[in-house]
Amino acid sequence: MRILVFQHVAVEHPGIFRDFLAADGIPWDAVELDAGEPVPSFADYDALWVMGGPMDVWQEDQFPWLIHEKQAIRSWVETGKPFLGVCLGHQLLADAMGGSVAAGEAPEVGVLPVALTAAGQRDPLFDGLPAQGACFQWHGAAVQRLPNGGVTLAESEICPIQSIKVGTRAYGLQFHVEITGATVQEWGCIPEYASALDDVMGEGALDRLGEDTARHLPDLNVAARTLYDNFMRIAQSA
């Protein structure tokens, strides 16, 4: 197996999933789309992961490569190969497949509760995970309308579409499962994220978010391993 990863800013990489891939001996290649790197041929890849980023899916005039990325995502998903989108990647999946994304009701930042829907509780991606749990969030936009045939797998009070499934093997997660101990400080240096953080949590927010995340990190990383293992089983079955 070999995994292709789309990145939109250098610090939003697969995070702790890199450790899991290394332990499992699974190679992966990252394409930094914001730096102008081209999308390679899909022929040598078995799964596609699309990570987060500070841009929004509708900013095609400012980031014209988003047009080509959405085309690539659509082409990939239509093959039926496994796909996992996180945060912006989740939103790009919805947009590329005919759904819609817009600014959310409010920014969602922090370690916050997310609940699986009935469909989510039955889906193999969430096998072994609780029906409700704490998840790391840092976003302002949200999926507003599902693609045709899409299913909502998880929800929260602020963001009703926290996870989606499109077709048989394409998944999107609005929340972040890949975080490490360095994530908060690294992302706090991104102006768009810092602004959203201050709007939601006020002065000194970065330190408070870091402390809260550190308290939850062991449980978050255990959940990440479970979800990773589930996705890899889905991918291997393909």
C-alpha positions in Angstrom: 0.0 0.0 0.0 1.1 3.6 -0.7 -0.7 6.7 0.4 -0.9 10.1 -1.3 -1.3 13.2 0.9 -2.5 16.6 -0.2 -1.2 19.4 2.1 -2.2 23.1 2.0 0.3 24.5 4.5 3.5 22.8 5.7 2.5 22.5 9.4 -0.8 20.7 8.6 0.6 17.3 7.8 -0.7 13.9 8.9 0.6 14.5 12.4 0.6 11.4 14.6 -0.5 9.3 11.6 3.1 9.6 10.4 4.1 7.6 13.4 1.5 4.9 12.7 2.5 4.7 9.0 6.2 4.4 10.0 5.4 1.6 12.5 3.4 -0.2 9.9 6.0 0.2 7.2 3.6 2.0 4.9 5.1 4.6 2.5 3.4 7.9 1.8 4.1 11.0 -0.4 3.0 14.5 0.4 2.1 17.1 -2.3 2.3 20.7 -1.1 -0.4 22.2 -3.3 0.0 25.7 -1.8 3.7 25.7 -2.9 2.7 24.8 -6.5 3.6 21.2 -6.5 1.7 19.2 -9.1 -0.7 16.4 -8.5 1.0 13.2 -9.5 -0.5 10.2 -11.4 -2.8 8.3 -9.2 -1.7 4.9 -10.6 0.8 4.2 -7.8 -1.4 5.1 -4.9 -4.0 3.1 -2.9 -5.5 5.8 -0.7 -5.7 9.6 -0.7 -5.6 11.8 2.4 -6.4 15.5 2.2 -5.3 17.6 5.2 -6.4 21.0 6.6 -5.4 24.5 5.7 -6.1 28.2 6.4 -7.8 28.9 3.0 -11.5 28.3 2.3 -12.9 26.1 -0.5 -14.5 29.1 -2.2 -11.3 31.2 -2.5 -10.5 29.9 -6.0 -9.6 33.4 -7.2 -6.9 33.7 -4.5 -5.8 30.1 -4.7 -6.5 28.9 -8.2 -4.9 25.5 -7.5 -8.1 24.7 -5.5 -9.9 24.2 -8.8 -7.5 21.5 -9.9 -7.5 19.9 -6.4 -11.3 19.6 -6.4 -11.1 18.0 -9.9 -8.5 15.6 -8.6 -10.6 14.7 -5.5 -13.7 14.1 -7.7 -11.7 11.9 -10.0 -10.2 9.9 -7.1 -13.5 9.4 -5.3 -15.2 8.3 -8.5 -12.7 5.4 -8.7 -14.0 4.0 -5.4 -10.5 4.1 -3.8 -10.3 5.0 -0.1 -10.3 8.7 0.7 -9.9 10.6 4.0 -10.3 14.4 4.3 -9.6 16.3 7.5 -11.0 19.8 8.2 -10.4 21.6 4.9 -10.1 18.2 3.3 -13.5 17.3 4.6 -14.9 20.5 3.2 -13.2 19.9 -0.2 -14.7 16.4 -0.4 -18.2 17.9 0.1 -17.6 20.7 -2.4 -16.0 18.6 -5.0 -18.8 16.0 -5.0 -21.6 18.6 -5.3 -22.3 19.7 -1.7 -21.8 23.2 -0.3 -19.5 24.8 2.2 -19.9 28.3 3.9 -18.9 30.1 7.0 -20.3 28.3 10.0 -22.7 29.6 12.6 -19.6 30.4 14.8 -16.0 29.3 14.9 -15.5 26.0 16.6 -12.2 25.9 18.5 -11.1 23.7 21.3 -11.5 20.2 22.6 -15.2 19.8 22.2 -17.8 17.0 22.2 -18.8 15.3 18.9 -21.5 12.6 18.7 -21.8 9.9 16.1 -25.1 9.7 14.3 -26.9 6.3 14.0 -25.2 5.8 10.6 -21.8 6.7 12.2 -22.3 4.2 14.9 -22.8 1.5 12.3 -19.9 2.6 10.0 -16.6 0.6 10.1 -14.6 3.9 10.3 -15.8 4.4 13.8 -15.7 0.8 15.0 -14.6 0.7 18.6 -15.0 4.4 19.3 -17.6 5.8 21.7 -20.9 7.3 20.5 -19.8 10.6 21.9 -16.3 11.8 22.6 -14.0 14.8 22.8 -12.4 16.0 19.6 -10.0 18.7 18.6 -11.6 21.5 16.6 -10.2 24.6 14.9 -12.3 25.9 12.0 -14.7 28.6 11.0 -16.2 27.2 7.8 -18.5 24.2 7.7 -20.3 21.8 5.3 -23.8 23.2 4.9 -25.2 20.7 2.4 -24.3 17.1 1.7 -23.4 15.8 -1.7 -26.0 13.7 -3.4 -25.9 10.3 -1.7 -23.7 11.6 1.1 -24.4 10.5 4.7 -23.7 12.4 8.0 -21.7 10.2 10.4 -21.0 12.7 13.2 -22.4 16.0 14.5 -21.9 18.7 17.1 -24.0 21.4 18.6 -22.3 24.1 16.5 -21.6 22.1 13.4 -24.3 19.6 12.4 -22.1 17.9 9.7 -18.9 16.8 11.5 -18.2 13.8 9.4 -19.5 12.5 6.1 -19.3 9.5 3.9 -19.6 9.7 0.1 -20.0 6.4 -1.8 -18.4 3.4 -0.2 -14.9 4.5 0.9 -14.7 8.4 0.9 -14.8 9.9 4.4 -14.5 13.5 5.7 -13.8 14.6 9.3 -14.4 18.2 10.3 -12.5 17.6 13.5 -8.8 16.8 13.8 -7.7 13.3 14.8 -4.0 13.8 13.8 -2.8 16.2 16.4 0.4 15.9 18.4 1.9 17.8 21.3 3.3 20.4 18.9 0.1 21.1 16.9 -1.3 24.0 18.9 1.9 26.1 18.9 2.5 25.3 15.2 -0.9 26.3 14.1 -1.1 29.3 16.4 1.5 30.9 14.1 -1.0 30.9 11.2 -2.7 34.3 11.2 -6.1 33.0 10.1 -6.1 30.4 12.9 -4.8 32.9 15.5 -7.6 35.3 14.6 -10.3 32.7 15.0 -8.8 31.6 18.3 -8.8 35.1 19.7 -12.4 35.6 18.6 -13.6 32.5 20.4 -11.4 32.3 23.5 -10.0 35.9 24.0 -6.6 37.0 25.3 -4.2 34.3 26.2 -6.2 31.8 24.2 -3.2 30.0 22.6 -1.7 29.0 26.0 -5.1 27.9 27.4 -5.8 25.8 24.3 -2.4 24.2 24.5 -2.9 23.3 28.2 -6.4 21.9 27.5 -5.2 19.9 24.5 -2.3 18.5 26.5 -4.7 17.2 29.2 -6.8 15.4 26.6 -3.9 14.4 24.2 -3.4 10.8 25.5 -7.1 9.9 24.9 -7.1 11.8 21.6 -4.1 9.9 20.4 -5.7 6.5 21.4 -8.8 7.5 19.4 -6.6 8.5 16.5 -4.9 5.1 16.4 -8.3 3.3 16.4 -9.6 5.4 13.6 -6.4 5.0 11.6 -6.6 1.2 12.1 -10.2 1.2 10.9 -9.4 3.3 7.8 -6.5 1.0 6.9 -8.7 -2.1 7.2 -11.2 -0.3 4.9 -8.4 0.5 2.5 -6.9 -3.0 2.5 -10.3 -4.5 1.8 -10.5 -2.4 -1.4 
